[in-house]
Structure formats: structure tokens, C-alpha cells
Amino acid sequence: MNEQVDAEERRVLDVYAERTKQDGDAYAWWQADVQIQWFRHAQALARALQAAGRQDLSSQRILDLGCGRGAFLRRLVGWGANPRQLHGFDLQEGRITAARAIGPADIDFRVASGFRIPLDPGSVDVVYLGTVLSSILDLTYWDKMATEIGRVLAPGGDLLVFDMRYRSPRNPNVRPVTPALLRGCFSGWTLRYQSLNLVPPLARKIRWCPTLTLLLESVPFLRGHCMYHLRRSESCDV
Ligand SMILES: C[S@@+](CC[C@H](N)C(=O)[O-])C[C@H]1O[C@@H](n2cnc3c(N)ncnc32)[C@H](O)[C@@H]1O
């Protein structure tokens, strides 16, 4: 199994190396559609954390798996999380180097895989996966990651998953993340979710008119992402 996991990690690294060349500034922070999505993400995240009873972030031990350059954890620090209690792991060395350069210095940013998380059992309260599962095409590896998440989460811990709802017409290297797939993978966990964000191809096309974006995103089936909240119960499979 270890060789297969190595191969899956290499596949993801190759896909991202290629994609980084193609993306240009489509997802740059100054784009109006990216700003709107980031705001909607904050709203959905705040709602999920509040529903989970985790309003006081200062005491929470949080792992961002597939953390990229660390923007999610920096957002939580802005909301009161203690950098010393935060871990950000990613397969890509370049992204971890960038995350460390931006900081804060006390966050544990490391090159590490979600298939073999270098943390002790039950050592985190919340795990976040931001558009990570959609990068993993073979569901066998979802199960592998789910087992690792189940191992490191404390009893009663929460998993937040932000990801795409629909197949991408232009990117064969991603797959949608649906409630049914998550239920299959995290059997026995409770699941709640909300949709958000106008589907990205349309949002990019009309980024010159934020008012139109806000109008269209009020139509539920035009929303391209979901924020999922899964809670691990004390007696479940994973
Ligand atoms: C689409 S990016 C999202 C990055 C970040 N979560 C965000 O929302 O900006 C997905 C990230 O997951 C990472 N990733 C994919 N599979 C992984 C794995 N098995 N272990 C750790 N990181 C992984 C990729 O390297 C990439 O940085």
C-alpha cells in the first residue's frame, strides 16, 4: 500500500506543477470574484464553527490539511486562534516555504501528507480540508485520508470540508465532492452543509459586475461550492 500512496502523492504533485504554470492570475487576490468568494467562505466557515460550539478559537487545536500557502490558518489567527495550536500540512514544498515566509512564525507549517499525518492520535479538535478531496480522483485514497483524520481527531472533534459541488468542464484532474460520497467515506459521522459561491466559470466571466454575481449566487443550483461540517461521534467506524 505504501508504494501506491507514494504514487498517488507524486501524481498530485505533477498535476499541481502543471496547473501552477497555467493558472496565471485567474485566482489572484485582487480579482473581484475571488474577493467575493473569500468573503462567502468566511461567512460559511464562521457559521460552521459557531454551530460546532467553537466560538473561542484560542483553545482549539486545528489542523489544515492541504494548507497551500496558509491563508486559512491566518484567517483563524485573525479570529483569535493561537498560532502555537495550529498545524498546516501540504505535499508541496514550495507552498510550505511560502506559508512559512508569510507566517505567523509559530504555526507548524510542514511538508506532510494527509495519508500519513505526523501527529499523535486524538491530538486535534478541528481538521479543515479546503479543496483537497476534489484533487484526489480515486476514492480508495479518500478512505485512507479519512482513516488518518479519524485517528488524529479527538473524540467529538469536527471536520470541515470546503469543496466543489460539480464536475469541472475544463479540468479532468478534479472531481466533485458530494454529500453521498462524504457519507460513504465518513460512515457514522453527522453531516451538515451549505452551498455557496457562484459557479467559478460564470463568476469569472462576470467579474466586472459584482452586483450581478451577488444576484445570481442567490439561486442555489448556481452555487459551485459547499462547506461541509462533519462531526465524529464517539462510536463510529472511522
Ligand atoms: C486546491 S489546493 C487548496 C489549497 C488550500 N487549501 C486553499 O484552499 O487555498 C489543494 C492543496 O491540497 C494539497 N494536497 C493534495 N493532496 C494532498 C495530500 N495527500 N496531502 C497533503 N496535501 C495534499 C495540494 O498540494 C494543494 O496545495
PDBQT file of the ligand as one rigid body, heavy atoms in Angstrom, charges set to zero:
ROOT
HETATM    1  C1  LIG A 301      -6.619  23.345  -4.465  1.00  0.00    +0.000 C 
HETATM    2  S1  LIG A 301      -5.297  23.408  -3.346  1.00  0.00    +0.000 S 
HETATM    3  C2  LIG A 301      -6.038  24.255  -1.990  1.00  0.00    +0.000 C 
HETATM    4  C3  LIG A 301      -5.051  24.845  -1.043  1.00  0.00    +0.000 C 
HETATM    5  C4  LIG A 301      -5.687  25.472   0.196  1.00  0.00    +0.000 C 
HETATM    6  N1  LIG A 301      -6.397  24.501   0.989  1.00  0.00    +0.000 N 
HETATM    7  C5  LIG A 301      -6.607  26.584  -0.229  1.00  0.00    +0.000 C 
HETATM    8  O1  LIG A 301      -7.823  26.414  -0.085  1.00  0.00    +0.000 OA
HETATM    9  O2  LIG A 301      -6.117  27.620  -0.705  1.00  0.00    +0.000 OA
HETATM   10  C6  LIG A 301      -5.209  21.732  -2.722  1.00  0.00    +0.000 C 
HETATM   11  C7  LIG A 301      -3.961  21.512  -1.889  1.00  0.00    +0.000 C 
HETATM   12  O3  LIG A 301      -4.008  20.188  -1.337  1.00  0.00    +0.000 OA
HETATM   13  C8  LIG A 301      -2.704  19.656  -1.363  1.00  0.00    +0.000 C 
HETATM   14  N2  LIG A 301      -2.815  18.198  -1.291  1.00  0.00    +0.000 N 
HETATM   15  C9  LIG A 301      -3.403  17.364  -2.184  1.00  0.00    +0.000 A 
HETATM   16  N3  LIG A 301      -3.310  16.090  -1.765  1.00  0.00    +0.000 NA
HETATM   17  C10 LIG A 301      -2.664  16.120  -0.569  1.00  0.00    +0.000 A 
HETATM   18  C11 LIG A 301      -2.259  15.134   0.374  1.00  0.00    +0.000 A 
HETATM   19  N4  LIG A 301      -2.478  13.832   0.168  1.00  0.00    +0.000 N 
HETATM   20  N5  LIG A 301      -1.619  15.526   1.492  1.00  0.00    +0.000 NA
HETATM   21  C12 LIG A 301      -1.349  16.835   1.722  1.00  0.00    +0.000 A 
HETATM   22  N6  LIG A 301      -1.705  17.814   0.865  1.00  0.00    +0.000 NA
HETATM   23  C13 LIG A 301      -2.350  17.472  -0.262  1.00  0.00    +0.000 A 
HETATM   24  C14 LIG A 301      -2.109  20.176  -2.668  1.00  0.00    +0.000 C 
HETATM   25  O4  LIG A 301      -0.708  20.143  -2.647  1.00  0.00    +0.000 OA
HETATM   26  C15 LIG A 301      -2.677  21.595  -2.705  1.00  0.00    +0.000 C 
HETATM   27  O5  LIG A 301      -1.815  22.526  -2.099  1.00  0.00    +0.000 OA
ENDROOT
TORSDOF 0
